[in-house]
Amino acid sequence: MQSPAGQLLVTGLSLAATFIPGGVVVKSIVGGAIGAMTLALMSRATLGHTGWIYAAGLSGNVCGIAPWGQLMGVIPVPPGPAGVTNVFGALYESRSALYLTDMADYGASHAGRVLVVSPRTGVVRTLTGGLDGPNGIAQDRDRMLFVADSFAGMIYKVNPDTGQRALWTRDPRLATGGFPPLGASGLAFDPSGAYLYVANPGDSAILRIGMRPNGSPGDVEVFARGATDADPGLLRGADALAFDVTGQLWVAADQANEIQVLSPAGALVARYAEADGDALDFPAGLAFFGRRLYVTSFAFTAPGAGKVSVLDTPYRGARVRR
């Protein structure tokens, strides 16, 4: 069944998706729990290419889901030194590499980790650890991983093969004194790879950082700022980011319960709210496949009610040019 353009269709999980055939809607899966496994408060979405959906969040599991919505398997993510796993970011690279960020105990013991999971074998290993609040994750044209630390106001650069980590940039604008108490969060490179865009949900702002030819960061710039007196819902709680092929930036404004679209100049050009009652409930993750945009709802105030929605968009999602 094809959804009308602009209509959001609810399914049952937060997800990271690979391939969804055109015109097919992922079917609902029972939310909250499957057997003894809780699926509440799932957070992030990412896309691969093999026909599988991978879901990861605060349950401490990676869920393998077929394109038609059937749960096919679960990969447990063992906790690290903090004794708890809280996945906030996900990025699919290949059948051997699904990268996750684990915020663990939210910075209390500096036990945050970047993990690499093999969807093929189920092996989970720590790529790098000792972080405060690892959250959003993105990959540049050279395969380097960029990881936002929401509490430290930093972005790290991580080698995906060796796990070697280096501070890429630190700036007060990457931290926050607002609510939620999360600074740098969602990350996305623009289609040219010239800028790394950063969502700051606590400040309801989108920042961007230029990529110099040698890979070092330029200045941190404010691309768009929301939560204005004229429009309190604008970019309120800006979290996940995704670009389409025209250079428009799609933003999950989690506290506004909307998906908002910014032009390449930073102007608001569209906003999408729920079309069927509760399709968006603290949307926190975005992932394009073609013209379909998959949205994960964190369901912040209703544990056990996490879900995935899908929005048919006017343009295809973009990839960073290699």
Secondary structure as UniProt FT lines:
FT   TURN            5..6
FT   STRAND          8..10
FT   STRAND          16..17
FT   TURN            22..23
FT   STRAND          33..34
FT   TURN            35..36
FT   STRAND          37..38
FT   TURN            40..41
FT   STRAND          42..44
FT   STRAND          53..57
FT   TURN            58..59
FT   STRAND          61..65
FT   TURN            67..68
FT   STRAND          71..76
FT   TURN            81..82
FT   STRAND          87..94
FT   TURN            95..96
FT   STRAND          97..102
FT   TURN            104..107
FT   STRAND          112..117
FT   TURN            119..121
FT   STRAND          124..131
FT   STRAND          134..139
FT   TURN            141..142
FT   STRAND          145..149
FT   TURN            150..153
FT   STRAND          154..158
FT   TURN            160..162
FT   STRAND          165..170
FT   HELIX           172..174
FT   STRAND          187..189
FT   TURN            191..192
FT   STRAND          195..200
FT   TURN            201..204
FT   STRAND          205..211
FT   TURN            213..214
FT   STRAND          217..225
FT   TURN            232..237
FT   STRAND          238..244
FT   TURN            245..246
FT   STRAND          249..253
FT   HELIX           254..256
FT   STRAND          258..262
FT   TURN            264..265
FT   STRAND          268..272
FT   STRAND          283..289
FT   TURN            290..291
FT   STRAND          292..297
FT   TURN            300..301
FT   TURN            303..304
FT   STRAND          307..312
//
